[in-house]
Amino acid sequence: MPIQNYAVYTFLLLGMVLSVQFKKLTIPAALTGGLIGLLIYHGAGITGIAMLTLFFILGSGATGWQLRSKQQIGAAEKDKGRRTAGQVIANAGIAALIGAIIWYIPKAAASHRLMMAGSLAAATADTLSSELGTVYGRRFYNSITFKKDQRGLDGVVSLEGTLIGMVGAALIGVVYSIGFGWGINLLWIMIAGTIGNLADSVLGATLERKRLISNNTVNFLNTLVGALVCLLLFRLM
């Protein structure tokens, strides 16, 4: 087995331990994250792990940022932002599934690695826009009616939060480009992340508010949209 594999497996194991120790993930979530990391690595190599790690660092940082102020308006994650296994799957499950497909069908690598980036860009954009938009947003609107709405509610967006989400998607695109080459794919990833984020808001304002689907389902569909947008753009190139 290549020495790189040992290094990555050690990195994943260390990440699992530290995420539990610093109360970022529950134990089941850390184990789930380790498996997801393994599939992403075997599908997209070091670049895949770098994208996943960036999402985790940015998401964890954004969730904990000004936590007290978010708690005061009821917009904070439960358990001080410690993620569950369900949340891990919701945000990175699509990327892991794509990694498994590439591992099994290497010929799918070109399009599917872009899809993986799109899914993680959507997850990153959603997390940053919701967590930081709540803090830095000035005016909040319902994503369906475009009327002013209450900060922190499902499906409520702000200009500031949306722009922050676009930056998050762009950062995932930069990591992808460093690993797989610069080109138009960076723009595709930014577009995919933004559209996935907007889809998340629409689902939040409709089905989630009516308690027809859970937040984890919304996040899962968000990442699926991000992946599919990248696939569509890849086919149109």
Steps between C-alpha positions, in 0.01 A plus 500: 500500500641845407643699790261783409209278599647444846545875540140572398357224720697639793374850421140377492540312827657804665219717367240263645663506844548877508147572375360303793748644750418858399128419490453571131354155428329230702677162505260347240544813287879472518488136393265592217729785401798266490320266261389793284857630494625159390258486206576856397874432512474191282288697255685830484829446681669767710296772329179332612624486858608865477152606385334299776738639761443856384123452523533358851728780622293779347172345612616436856646848527185665365274296728694604810539864395305733730310200632346689789337761278358223279367320807318814608293504181458122484717460190783300655559130440406270785768370737726798420537391141620144564401312184322167497550211259182601319634850445832365372321281247270787400794727420760259362309182415461592134872572471576161658261322264667668203838398638383139518380517138837633382682234704291230332487662154824698447386611154242722670769702677500814285132583532444351843787679673344823378167379638665429834636854509156636414338309785758618754479855364123494555545367854759766575295782350191397696684468831684830470203697370268377773746519790673827406211661317306484824776700665595748229177532301316831514174427323339158487256374240287195437661314209158433343304823547801736524317676781679594819510210743639408839871435530585138575185341361516223240523637148593854604795653313706817500720658237799482732443133577460412132826676411682326784367169371633579153844563649483162673412328172786684328748375761397141431545577131850635563603182682356291214690711247829468687463123492348441157596807299375854447226571252128556455422234761570756774207706373281190469569410863412851616176490302414152628566600861286812470210323329513220757492759777201676345322166459561438870333832584198428280454156653539653844234763434253244368526134598715539811283775650200274455695220673466280191874439487780540753798734489727203429289414196521860380878498535528167320291631209707819497820302442327283241396811308858629514630173357238484224561861394869420455414191299268701275760771445766237430279340235435836339872588474 
